[in-house]
Amino acid sequence: MIRAAVVVPAAPALLPGIGGTADPLADLRERAAALVATTAGAKGADRLVVVGSGPATRVWPGDAPSGAARFTTGRVPDGALPTDLEIGRLLAPSTGGDVVLQSVATDATPQECADLGRELAAGPPAVLVVVADGPATLTEKAPGHLQLDAAPFAAELSRAVAQADSAALAALDPAVCDRLWMRGRPALQVLAAATDGLAGELVADEAPFGVQYLLARWA
């Protein structure tokens, strides 16, 4: 069963060194790590399941090599972790316990995401760490440039995460999410199916680069 869940951003700059010497997301990294640690500690969970988008739906070895070089040299070793899972691994407490790295295919259908969520819910007790961004089209300089409907979409997504509205997350349209560069859709739809009866708490909703970064807890 999933005892609690934490939603953290999928921003590559959360990985040390990716954002340069300025380290623009250092504060967000610290807040995200603290939220994961306090949530896991409060629930007495010694098992974390990290869920994020990847090339396929699969479990990755905990010692898989870093893929951060894809943002610098471009030379990525074979079997390197997808960025979302590397962020989740980084934010996991260093106090021991099992960390399961579960990717969900970027093109997974809502039904496939729901099936994975129910599978995780049927497993051993765990805290879910969901690595997912909102739309990346909130400003002209955003990665996907400005889409006028991105702001109301982001506002509704923020509401759904804040209120643990699983039905709203499950109803996210893959085509709309793709158009708005909302890469976190599969992971959030896994969250929707994996949890039941949890209360939501929105800790942060920020968009420093025109990308919606959400930090939240469901417990």
C-alpha positions in Angstrom: 0.0 0.0 0.0 1.1 3.6 -0.5 1.1 5.4 2.9 1.9 8.8 1.5 3.2 10.5 -1.6 5.4 13.5 -2.4 5.3 15.4 -5.7 8.6 17.0 -6.6 9.7 18.9 -9.8 11.4 17.1 -12.7 13.7 20.1 -13.3 17.2 18.9 -14.5 18.8 21.9 -12.7 17.9 20.1 -9.4 20.9 17.9 -10.2 24.1 19.5 -8.8 26.2 21.0 -11.5 23.5 21.2 -14.2 22.5 24.7 -13.4 26.1 26.0 -13.4 27.9 27.6 -10.5 24.8 29.8 -9.8 22.9 26.6 -8.8 19.5 28.4 -9.3 17.4 25.6 -7.8 19.5 25.0 -4.7 16.7 26.2 -2.3 14.1 24.1 -4.1 16.3 21.1 -4.0 16.7 21.5 -0.2 13.0 22.0 0.3 12.1 18.9 -1.8 14.7 16.7 0.0 13.4 17.8 3.4 9.8 17.1 2.4 10.6 13.6 1.2 12.6 12.9 4.4 10.0 14.2 6.8 7.2 12.4 5.0 9.0 9.1 5.0 9.9 9.6 8.6 6.4 10.5 9.7 5.0 7.4 8.0 7.7 5.1 9.3 8.4 4.0 5.8 11.7 2.3 5.0 10.7 1.9 1.3 10.5 4.7 -1.2 9.1 4.2 -4.7 10.3 6.8 -7.1 8.1 7.3 -10.2 9.0 9.4 -13.2 8.9 9.5 -16.9 11.3 7.5 -19.0 11.8 5.7 -22.3 9.8 2.7 -21.1 7.9 1.4 -18.2 10.3 -0.6 -16.1 12.2 -0.9 -12.8 15.8 0.4 -12.9 18.7 -0.9 -10.7 19.4 1.4 -7.8 23.1 1.8 -8.8 22.3 2.7 -12.4 24.9 5.2 -13.7 24.1 8.9 -13.8 22.7 10.3 -17.1 23.4 14.0 -16.1 26.0 14.2 -18.8 23.2 14.4 -21.4 22.9 18.1 -20.3 26.7 18.8 -20.5 28.9 16.6 -22.7 26.1 14.6 -24.2 28.1 11.4 -23.6 25.7 9.2 -21.6 26.8 5.7 -20.4 24.7 2.7 -21.3 21.9 2.0 -18.8 22.0 5.6 -17.5 19.0 6.6 -15.4 16.3 8.8 -16.9 16.5 12.3 -15.5 13.3 12.1 -13.5 14.5 9.0 -11.6 17.9 10.5 -11.0 16.3 13.5 -9.4 14.2 11.1 -7.2 17.2 9.1 -6.2 19.1 12.3 -5.3 16.2 13.5 -3.1 15.8 10.1 -1.2 17.0 10.2 2.4 20.5 8.8 2.9 19.4 7.0 6.1 19.0 3.6 4.4 15.9 1.7 3.4 14.9 0.4 0.0 14.6 2.8 -3.0 12.7 1.5 -6.0 13.2 3.4 -9.2 10.2 2.9 -11.4 9.9 4.7 -14.8 6.7 5.1 -16.7 6.8 5.5 -20.5 6.4 9.1 -21.6 3.8 7.9 -24.1 2.0 5.6 -21.7 -1.8 5.8 -22.0 -3.9 6.8 -19.0 -5.1 3.2 -18.7 -1.5 2.0 -18.6 -0.6 4.6 -16.0 -3.6 3.5 -13.9 -2.6 -0.2 -14.2 0.9 0.6 -12.9 -0.6 2.7 -10.1 -2.8 -0.1 -8.9 0.2 -2.5 -9.1 2.2 -0.2 -6.8 -0.7 0.1 -4.4 -0.9 -3.6 -4.1 2.8 -3.9 -3.2 4.6 -3.6 0.2 4.0 -0.4 2.2 5.9 2.6 0.8 6.0 6.3 0.3 5.7 7.3 -3.3 8.0 10.0 -4.7 6.4 11.4 -7.9 8.8 13.4 -10.1 6.7 15.5 -12.4 6.5 19.0 -13.9 3.5 21.0 -15.0 3.4 22.7 -18.4 6.6 24.2 -19.8 4.8 26.8 -21.9 4.1 29.6 -19.4 6.3 32.3 -20.8 7.8 33.3 -24.1 11.2 32.1 -22.9 9.9 28.8 -21.6 11.2 25.6 -23.3 8.0 25.2 -25.2 7.4 29.0 -25.6 4.2 30.6 -24.6 0.8 28.9 -24.9 -2.1 31.1 -23.9 -4.0 28.2 -22.3 -1.0 27.0 -20.2 -1.7 29.4 -17.3 -5.3 28.2 -16.7 -4.1 24.6 -17.2 -1.4 25.1 -14.6 -3.9 26.7 -12.1 -6.2 23.7 -12.4 -3.3 21.3 -12.1 -2.1 23.1 -8.9 -5.6 22.8 -7.5 -5.8 19.1 -8.3 -2.5 18.4 -6.6 -3.3 20.6 -3.6 -6.6 18.8 -3.1 -5.4 15.3 -3.9 -8.0 15.2 -6.7 -7.1 11.9 -8.2 -10.1 12.0 -10.6 -8.8 15.3 -12.1 -5.3 13.8 -12.6 -6.6 10.7 -14.1 -8.6 12.7 -16.6 -5.6 14.6 -18.0 -5.7 14.5 -21.8 -2.3 13.2 -23.2 -2.7 15.3 -26.4 -3.3 18.5 -24.4 -0.4 17.7 -22.1 1.9 17.0 -25.0 1.0 20.3 -26.7 1.7 22.2 -23.5 4.9 20.4 -22.9 3.5 18.9 -19.7 5.9 15.9 -19.3 4.7 14.9 -15.8 1.4 13.6 -17.0 2.2 9.8 -16.8 3.7 10.0 -13.3 0.8 12.0 -12.0 -1.7 9.6 -13.4 0.2 6.7 -11.7 -0.1 8.7 -8.5 -3.8 9.1 -9.1 -4.4 5.3 -9.3 -1.9 4.4 -6.5 -3.5 6.4 -3.7 -6.9 6.5 -2.1 -8.2 8.7 0.7 -5.1 10.8 1.2 -5.3 14.6 1.9 -3.3 17.0 -0.2 -0.9 19.8 0.9 0.6 22.2 -1.7 4.0 23.4 -0.5 5.1 25.3 -3.5 3.9 26.3 -7.0 6.7 28.1 -8.9 7.7 28.8 -12.5 11.1 30.4 -12.5 11.9 29.3 -16.1 8.3 29.3 -17.5 7.9 25.7 -16.3 5.5 24.9 -13.5 7.3 23.3 -10.5 5.0 21.7 -7.9 6.1 20.6 -4.5 3.3 18.8 -2.6 2.5 16.0 -0.1 -0.4 13.6 0.0 -0.7 11.9 3.4 
